[in-house]
Amino acid sequence: MRIAVIGGGAWGTALAQVAARGDAPVLLWAREPDVVESINATHENSLFLPGTPLSPEIRATSDLGELRGADALLVVAPAQHVRSVLSQLGPTSIPLVLCAKGIEAGSKLLVGEVAHQVQPDALIAVLSGPTFAHEVARGLPTAVTLACEDDALRARLADRLAGPAFRTYGSTDVIGAEIGGAVKNVLAIACGVVEGAGLGLNARAALIARGFAEMTRFGLARGARAETLGGLSGLGDLVLTCSSTNSRNFSLGMGLGQGKSARDLLSDRRTVAEGAFTAPVLAEAAADSGIEMPVTQAVCALLDGTPIAAVVEALLSRPLREEVQ
């Protein structure tokens, strides 16, 4: 199975490394000429994954057309750019494995729904879970959810991607795998704020638990299964990104917690903190469906510049309620 990767950031590069295991050739498309040159000349992505030697079987290109000979495409472009990139690819029936996590602004569609609109003839799979790119690229133990409604394709992808240090758990719940990955980015910002503002470990633990309740409410309303949300692509990814500065979203939240502005923090970033774009879309989608998501709304307020003290006070002064509702 010939694998190609769309996206030359840290995560796309790490997945190319996974796919190149066993000297299998992998083609990686990157928008940045520096990334293409670095990978092809030195077998390193010096821009997004510096210091990590890459398999010589990974070849980079800036020509999307070269990817049309693949048997499966790992789509690792940021969520807000997936529509554009897939449109540039032209009509195709090559299976698409979606590895971006987010909800498209404007349409309020999950990445899989966007992909189906743009490429209706392509089978869709989702790969999601607790994954820091630099650890995956180094071959450290990792487990992910591989969701696909087509049993044969899911089995082929699992066989191709799984390895001694990269374990895939199959699922047919594509929506659940996507929602977990999208919502956890928003919650990671909130946990970063708690850290940056020095609000304590009790507050962070409570926030993770209440955030997971929000993820579950939203996911179930959109057709996800509870066991998926409680698995690797939901709770697992939530725990990872809510507890480490290796998470771009957690780091963004830390900056907000320290009193920095969202505009300054986002403009100073080479990589994308997806949660900043997902938060307002998620809040709007939840409101449209009558789903209560106070932590998500709090993140939106912080990104809009509301003082931390006011946001915390608003959360803590909400009416008391039963925990399970």
Secondary structure, DSSP 4 states (H G I P E B T S, - for coil): --EEEE--SHHHHHHHHHHTTTT--EEEE-S-HHHHHHHHHHSSBTTTBTT----TTEEEES-GGGGGG-SEEEE-S-GGGHHHHHHHH-S--S-EEE----B-TTT--BHHHHHHHH-TTS-EEEEESS--HHHHHTT--EEEEEEES-HHHHHHHHHHH-BTTEEEEEES-HHHHHHHHHHHHHHHHHHHHHHHTT--HHHHHHHHHHHHHHHHHHHHHTT--HHHHTSIIIIIHHHHHTS-TTSHHHHHHHHHHTT--HHHHHHT-SS--HHHHHHHHHHHHHHHTT---HHHHHHHHHHTT--HHHHHHHHHTSPP--S--
